[in-house]
Amino acid sequence: MPIREIATRPYHDQEPGTAGLRRKTAVFQQPHYLENFLQSIFNVEPALRDATLVIGGDGRYHNRKAIRTAIAMATANGVARVIVGQGGFLSTPAASHLIRLRNAAGGFVFTASHNPAGAEGDFGIKYSRAGGGQASTELTEQIFAHSRKLASYRIFEGPEIDIDRRGTVRLGATEIDIIDCVEDYAALMQSLFDFDRIRAWFKHGHRLRFDAMHAVTGPYAKQIFLDRLGAPADSVVNAIPLEDFGGGHPDPNLTYAKELVRAAMAKDAPDLCAASDGDGDRNLILGPRLFISPGDSLAMLAANLKLVPAYRDGLKGLARSMPTTRAVDRVARESGVEFHETPTGWKFFCNLLDAGRLTLCGEESFGTGSDHVREKDGLWAVLAWLNILATSGRSMSELAEAHWQHYGRHYFARHDYEALTQADGDKVMNGLAETLPGLIGQDFDGLAVHAADDFEYHDPVDGSVAMHQGLRIDFGDEARIVLRRSGTGTSGVTLRLYLERLETRPDELLRDTTTKLAPLAAIAERITHIAEYTGRKTPSTIT
């Protein structure tokens, strides 16, 4: 059967963001849109030829059609072997593991991560390179540049592959392996964590509530938590992946995981409540009547990870994205391990992980992971918490309060201003950037500005430089304000304002976060003029 060369015209909007290309589903359904982007990858990445490629997705609308297109194009572009998750399912961390396990040259994960799905929702693709990490900024720039001059793409015209039936088939000269999407990942988790101890914890009556949000982690959670760990059947909810995620927004935070939050705040709350997002790389952690912020979760895991078998020998290094609270910094200083502050985007951790300089890293956007894969990993974080709870014999509240008593508590919130016009977004960002030098030394209600800058990252591994990664206003150890543009939205401009306040007084460690941050929020408005410049009196969401 023939390989066809299809004439096309370039699209000029295929510039990847923080984690791949995300657009409205209708945009991806335009003639040749997906094909153009895939061909640009094949043309820029010759290493895929005669090699292995991993393909999967989060199950959202348009997923199956996109996967079949990718298989046909991989065949036409000389890929020797394609590994596909059964049903088209592969979580982002599971795909990263498969790339590493099967020595693949790269992988496609069709997802728009935590964004809504459906015909009116969002779609996307993440491209991972050999080693399982996200494509570098340099590579995505090359792909984008190539997409703007593409004149044709190659596709194999043949029978559709049945991606629901496990087994090996051939399409032209390419071997297509349809595999269990969970098995290899579940085996990895069992090699890292003390499943016997966690199983005993469940047998003693402890409870978990995990919300898969009708996204890709449902099958993974059922096999790991129910089948392998023996958790009660009601421990996993919303476990069936749906093309529209059940009409929900698969973003595991206090706004979109309301049912889980209600369960955690109830009198008979489970010992641990958790959720993951569309493609399984994010996590929300809650204890009984307790929200553990992503920054606190990262810091508490860093302080307790020695209780987990795979990490008993200690940590090689710790890292966080720049906007994430500085809680983990204090753990790094006390333990004497290497520490890094990177821009937002998991790809910035990958060089450090590959160089053996990191064990644990995380982002304020509910992402946590370790050196077991090259992506953040939602289920890994939940299992880490389960292992720590089971081994320490402490509750979530006891662990959190002990941590705050020792290190202090970093009260934190992120205010998102979504779907702004480009002009309004520019006015806020440019206005603040111009005033930064003059802020140093100023006093705002008793908080003195120690530093103010536009964050610039110098990669210690390859020497690359990432500029304009967010505007920072630093009030010493006491507080910090950060403002940056989001790279994951699909409509207009999203600005994210981050507020952080350190509290060390013992009688102030269990206060309401909104109340504690209200004075800093008022200072932020005086400095950034968001309400004045955009007309938005309140954020779209607060997390």
C-alpha positions in Angstrom: 0.0 0.0 0.0 1.3 3.5 -0.9 3.0 6.2 1.1 1.5 9.4 -0.1 3.1 12.9 -0.2 0.2 15.3 0.5 0.6 19.0 -0.5 -0.2 21.4 2.3 0.1 25.0 3.3 1.8 26.0 6.6 0.0 27.3 9.6 1.7 30.1 11.4 0.4 29.5 14.9 2.1 26.1 15.8 4.5 27.5 18.4 4.6 25.1 21.4 4.0 26.5 24.9 5.3 25.4 28.3 4.5 21.7 27.6 3.7 21.1 24.0 1.2 22.5 21.5 -2.3 23.3 22.8 -5.2 24.8 20.9 -8.9 24.6 20.7 -10.1 21.2 19.4 -11.6 22.9 16.4 -8.2 24.3 15.5 -6.6 20.8 15.5 -9.6 19.6 13.3 -8.7 22.0 10.5 -7.4 20.3 7.4 -3.8 19.1 7.7 -3.3 21.0 11.0 -2.1 18.0 13.1 -0.4 16.4 10.1 1.7 19.6 9.5 2.9 19.7 13.1 3.7 16.0 13.2 5.6 16.2 9.9 7.6 19.1 11.3 8.7 16.9 14.2 9.7 14.0 11.9 11.6 16.4 9.6 13.5 18.1 12.5 14.1 14.9 14.4 15.9 12.4 12.1 16.6 10.1 15.1 13.0 8.9 14.9 13.7 7.1 11.6 14.5 3.3 12.1 13.8 3.8 15.8 11.0 3.2 18.3 8.2 5.7 19.0 5.8 5.7 21.9 2.2 7.0 21.3 -0.7 7.5 23.6 -3.0 10.1 25.1 -5.4 11.1 27.9 -8.6 9.8 26.2 -10.1 13.2 25.4 -12.2 13.9 22.4 -10.3 13.6 19.1 -7.7 11.4 20.8 -8.3 8.2 18.9 -8.3 9.9 15.5 -5.1 11.7 16.2 -3.4 8.5 17.4 -4.3 6.7 14.2 -3.0 9.7 12.1 0.2 9.6 14.1 0.7 5.9 13.5 0.1 6.3 9.7 2.6 9.2 9.6 5.2 7.3 11.7 5.0 4.5 9.2 5.4 6.8 6.3 8.4 8.5 7.9 10.4 5.3 8.5 9.8 4.7 12.2 10.7 1.0 12.8 8.4 0.3 15.8 5.5 2.1 17.3 4.3 1.3 20.9 0.7 2.3 21.6 -1.2 2.2 24.9 -4.3 0.0 24.6 -7.3 2.1 23.8 -5.0 5.0 23.0 -4.4 5.6 26.8 -1.1 6.5 28.2 -0.5 9.0 31.1 2.3 11.4 30.6 4.5 9.8 33.3 3.7 6.3 32.0 4.8 7.4 28.5 8.0 8.8 29.9 8.7 5.5 31.6 8.0 3.5 28.5 10.3 5.7 26.4 13.1 4.9 29.0 12.2 1.3 29.5 11.9 0.4 25.7 14.8 2.7 24.7 12.5 4.7 22.4 13.7 7.7 20.4 10.7 9.7 21.5 7.0 9.8 22.1 3.8 11.6 21.4 1.2 12.1 24.1 -2.1 13.6 22.8 -3.3 15.8 25.7 -4.1 19.3 26.7 -3.2 18.3 30.2 -5.6 19.9 32.8 -7.6 21.9 30.2 -11.2 20.9 29.5 -12.0 18.5 26.7 -14.7 17.9 24.1 -15.6 19.4 20.7 -15.7 22.9 22.3 -12.7 22.2 24.6 -9.0 21.9 24.1 -6.6 19.5 22.4 -2.9 19.2 22.3 0.3 17.2 21.8 3.4 16.8 23.9 6.5 15.6 22.2 9.1 13.8 24.4 12.7 12.9 23.3 14.8 9.9 24.1 15.2 9.6 27.8 11.5 10.5 28.3 11.9 14.3 28.9 10.1 17.1 27.2 11.5 18.6 24.1 13.9 21.4 24.8 13.2 25.0 24.0 15.8 24.9 21.2 14.1 21.9 19.6 10.5 23.3 19.9 11.8 26.5 18.3 13.2 24.5 15.4 9.9 22.6 15.0 8.0 25.9 15.0 10.3 27.4 12.4 10.0 24.4 10.2 6.2 24.3 10.5 6.0 27.8 9.0 7.6 26.7 5.7 6.2 23.1 5.4 4.9 22.3 1.9 3.9 18.6 2.3 3.6 15.7 4.7 3.9 12.0 4.3 1.2 9.5 5.4 0.8 5.7 4.9 -2.6 4.8 3.4 -3.7 1.5 4.7 -6.2 -0.2 7.1 -6.9 1.4 10.4 -5.1 -0.3 13.3 -7.3 -1.7 16.1 -5.9 0.1 19.1 -8.3 -1.6 21.5 -6.8 -5.1 21.0 -3.4 -5.9 22.5 -0.9 -7.6 20.2 1.6 -6.9 17.4 0.7 -6.1 13.8 2.5 -4.6 10.9 1.7 -1.5 8.9 3.9 -1.4 5.9 7.4 -1.9 7.2 6.5 -0.7 10.7 5.8 -3.0 13.7 2.9 -1.7 15.8 2.7 -3.0 19.4 -0.6 -2.4 21.3 0.3 -2.9 25.0 -1.4 -2.8 28.4 -1.2 0.9 29.3 -0.8 0.3 33.0 1.3 -2.8 33.6 4.8 -1.4 33.1 4.1 1.8 35.1 2.5 -0.1 38.0 5.5 -2.4 38.2 7.8 0.7 38.4 5.7 2.1 41.3 5.9 -1.3 43.1 9.7 -1.2 42.8 9.9 2.3 44.4 7.4 2.1 47.3 6.8 -0.3 50.2 3.5 -1.9 48.9 3.5 -4.4 51.8 3.5 -1.6 54.4 0.8 0.5 52.5 -1.3 -2.7 52.1 -1.1 -3.2 55.9 -2.1 0.4 56.4 -5.3 -0.1 54.5 -6.0 -3.3 56.4 -5.8 -1.4 59.6 -8.8 0.7 58.5 -7.1 3.7 57.0 -8.9 5.3 54.0 -8.0 6.9 50.7 -10.2 8.9 48.3 -8.6 9.3 44.9 -10.5 11.3 42.2 -9.4 10.4 38.7 -11.6 13.1 37.3 -12.8 10.8 34.5 -9.4 11.2 33.0 -6.4 8.9 32.2 -5.4 7.9 35.7 -8.6 5.9 36.4 -7.2 2.6 35.0 -3.9 3.2 36.7 -5.5 4.0 40.1 -7.8 1.0 40.0 -4.9 -1.4 39.4 -2.5 0.1 41.8 -4.7 1.2 44.7 -7.4 -1.5 44.5 -5.8 -4.5 42.9 -2.3 -4.3 44.2 -2.7 -2.4 47.5 -6.1 -3.8 48.5 -7.7 -0.4 49.2 -11.6 -0.6 49.5 -13.5 -0.3 46.2 -14.8 3.2 47.0 -11.2 4.5 47.3 -11.2 5.5 43.6 -13.9 7.6 42.1 -14.6 9.0 38.6 -12.3 6.2 37.3 -13.8 5.7 33.9 -12.0 7.9 31.3 -14.5 9.9 29.2 -13.9 12.0 26.1 -15.2 15.1 27.8 -14.0 14.2 31.3 -17.7 13.9 32.3 -18.2 17.6 31.5 -15.7 18.5 34.2 -12.5 20.5 34.3 -9.7 18.0 35.0 -7.5 20.4 36.9 -6.8 19.1 40.5 -7.2 22.1 42.6 -9.6 23.6 45.1 -11.8 25.1 42.4 -12.3 22.2 40.1 -12.1 19.2 42.6 -15.0 20.5 44.8 -16.5 17.0 45.5 -13.1 15.8 46.8 -12.6 19.0 48.8 -16.0 18.4 50.5 -15.0 14.8 51.3 -11.8 16.1 52.9 -13.6 18.7 54.9 -16.3 16.3 56.3 -16.2 15.0 59.9 -15.6 11.4 58.6 -12.9 12.5 56.1 -10.6 9.8 54.7 -7.0 9.9 55.9 -5.8 11.1 52.5 -7.7 12.7 49.7 -6.0 13.1 46.3 -6.7 13.8 42.6 -4.8 13.9 39.4 -5.4 15.8 36.1 -6.2 14.9 32.5 -2.9 13.3 31.6 -1.9 12.2 35.0 1.1 14.4 35.8 -0.5 16.7 38.4 -1.6 16.0 42.0 -3.8 17.5 44.6 -3.1 16.5 48.3 -5.6 16.9 51.1 -5.8 15.6 54.7 -8.8 15.7 56.9 -9.8 19.4 56.9 -6.4 20.3 55.6 -5.1 21.5 52.2 -1.5 20.8 51.5 -0.3 23.4 49.0 2.0 22.1 46.2 4.9 23.9 47.6 4.3 22.5 51.1 3.8 19.0 49.6 7.2 19.3 47.9 8.9 20.4 51.0 7.3 17.8 53.3 8.1 15.0 50.8 11.7 16.3 50.7 11.9 16.1 54.5 10.4 12.6 54.7 11.3 10.8 51.5 13.9 8.8 53.4 11.0 6.7 54.7 10.4 5.4 51.1 12.5 2.4 50.1 13.8 3.8 46.8 15.0 7.0 48.5 16.5 5.7 51.7 20.1 6.6 50.7 19.1 10.3 50.7 18.6 13.0 48.2 21.1 14.1 45.4 19.4 17.4 45.0 16.2 19.4 45.2 14.6 21.9 42.8 11.5 24.0 42.3 10.1 26.3 39.7 10.7 30.0 40.4 7.1 30.9 41.3 6.8 27.9 43.7 7.0 28.7 47.4 10.4 28.8 49.0 9.5 26.1 51.6 11.7 23.4 50.0 14.6 25.9 50.0 14.7 25.6 53.8 14.7 21.8 53.7 17.6 21.9 51.2 19.6 24.3 53.4 19.2 22.2 56.5 20.0 18.9 54.8 22.9 20.4 52.9 21.8 19.1 49.5 22.2 20.8 46.1 19.3 23.2 45.3 18.1 24.8 42.1 15.5 27.4 41.2 14.3 27.0 37.5 11.8 28.6 35.2 8.3 27.1 34.9 8.3 24.0 32.7 9.4 20.5 33.6 11.9 20.5 30.7 14.1 22.7 32.9 14.4 20.0 35.5 15.4 17.3 32.9 19.0 18.4 32.4 19.5 18.4 36.1 17.9 14.9 36.4 19.9 13.5 33.5 23.1 14.9 35.1 22.3 13.1 38.4 21.9 16.3 40.3 18.3 16.0 41.3 16.2 13.5 43.2 13.0 15.5 43.8 11.5 18.5 42.1 8.2 20.3 41.8 6.0 23.2 40.6 3.3 25.3 42.3 0.9 24.2 39.5 0.3 20.9 41.4 3.3 19.1 39.8 5.7 16.9 41.7 8.1 14.2 40.6 11.4 12.4 41.1 14.2 10.9 39.1 12.2 7.8 38.3 10.9 9.4 35.1 11.4 12.7 33.3 7.9 14.1 33.9 6.0 15.2 36.9 3.9 12.3 38.2 0.6 12.6 40.0 0.2 9.0 41.2 3.8 8.9 42.3 3.1 11.8 44.6 0.0 10.1 46.1 2.0 6.9 46.6 4.8 8.8 48.3 2.3 10.3 50.7 0.7 6.9 51.4 4.1 5.4 52.0 5.1 8.2 54.4 1.8 7.9 56.3 2.1 4.1 56.6 5.7 4.2 57.7 5.7 7.1 60.1 2.4 6.2 61.8 1.5 9.8 61.8 -1.6 11.5 60.3 -1.5 14.2 57.6 -2.2 16.9 60.3 0.6 15.6 62.5 3.1 15.6 59.7 2.1 19.0 58.5 2.1 20.7 61.9 5.5 19.2 62.8 7.0 20.4 59.5 5.6 23.9 60.0 6.8 24.1 63.6 10.3 23.1 62.5 10.7 25.1 59.2 7.9 27.7 59.4 4.9 27.9 57.1 4.9 29.6 53.7 1.4 30.8 53.1 0.8 30.8 49.4 -1.8 31.6 46.7 -1.9 31.9 43.0 -4.4 34.4 41.4 -5.1 33.7 37.7 -6.4 36.4 35.4 -7.6 34.5 32.4 -8.6 35.4 28.8 -7.2 39.0 29.0 -6.6 40.9 25.8 -3.1 41.0 24.6 -3.1 44.8 25.1 -4.2 44.5 28.7 -1.7 41.7 29.5 1.1 43.7 27.9 0.1 46.9 29.9 0.4 45.1 33.2 3.6 43.2 32.5 5.4 46.1 30.8 4.2 48.6 33.4 5.6 46.4 36.2 8.8 45.7 34.4 9.5 49.4 34.0 9.0 50.1 37.7 11.1 47.2 39.1 14.4 49.1 39.6 12.7 51.8 41.5 11.0 49.4 43.9 14.2 48.3 45.6 14.4 49.9 49.1 10.8 51.0 49.2 8.7 50.0 52.2 5.1 48.7 51.9 3.3 48.5 55.2 6.4 47.3 57.0 7.7 45.1 54.2 10.9 46.4 52.6 11.7 45.4 49.0 15.1 43.7 49.0 15.2 42.8 45.3 13.1 43.2 42.2 14.0 41.7 38.8 12.9 39.8 35.7 14.0 36.2 36.4 16.7 34.8 34.2 17.9 31.2 34.4 21.4 29.9 33.5 21.3 26.2 33.1 24.3 24.8 35.1 24.5 21.7 32.9 24.5 23.0 29.3 25.0 26.7 29.9 21.8 27.7 28.1 20.0 30.9 29.2 16.3 31.4 29.6 15.3 35.0 29.9 12.1 36.9 30.9 10.7 34.0 33.0 8.7 36.1 35.4 8.8 39.4 37.4 9.9 39.0 41.1 9.5 41.4 44.0 11.4 40.0 47.0 10.8 41.2 50.5 13.6 39.1 51.9 12.7 35.9 53.7 9.4 37.4 54.8 7.4 37.6 51.6 7.5 37.6 47.8 5.3 38.6 44.9 5.7 37.1 41.4 3.9 37.9 38.2 4.2 36.0 34.9 2.4 35.0 31.8 1.0 31.5 31.6 2.2 29.3 28.7 -0.7 26.8 28.9 -3.8 28.7 28.0 -5.6 28.6 24.7 -7.8 31.7 24.8 -6.3 35.2 25.1 -3.6 36.0 27.7 -3.5 34.6 31.2 -1.5 36.4 33.9 -0.6 34.6 37.1 0.1 36.5 40.3 1.8 34.6 43.1 1.7 35.6 46.7 3.9 34.1 49.4 4.3 35.0 53.1 6.5 33.2 55.6 5.2 32.7 59.2 7.4 31.2 62.0 5.4 32.2 65.1 3.9 29.0 66.5 0.5 30.6 67.3 0.2 31.8 63.6 0.9 28.5 61.8 -2.7 27.3 61.5 -4.5 30.5 60.2 -6.7 30.9 57.2 -4.5 31.4 54.0 -6.7 34.1 52.5 -6.7 36.1 55.7 -2.9 35.8 56.1 -2.3 36.9 52.5 -4.8 39.7 52.3 -2.3 42.5 53.2 0.2 41.2 50.6 -2.6 41.0 48.0 -3.3 44.7 48.6 0.3 45.5 48.2 0.5 43.5 45.0 -2.4 45.6 43.5 -0.7 48.8 44.5 2.5 47.7 42.7 1.0 45.8 39.6 -2.2 47.8 39.0 -3.9 44.7 37.6 -7.4 45.9 38.5 -6.7 49.4 37.2 -5.2 48.2 33.9 -7.6 45.3 33.1 -10.8 46.2 34.8 -10.7 42.9 36.7 -11.5 43.5 40.3 -11.1 39.8 41.2 -9.1 36.9 39.7 -10.7 34.3 37.5 -9.5 31.6 39.9 -7.5 31.4 43.1 -5.5 28.3 44.0 
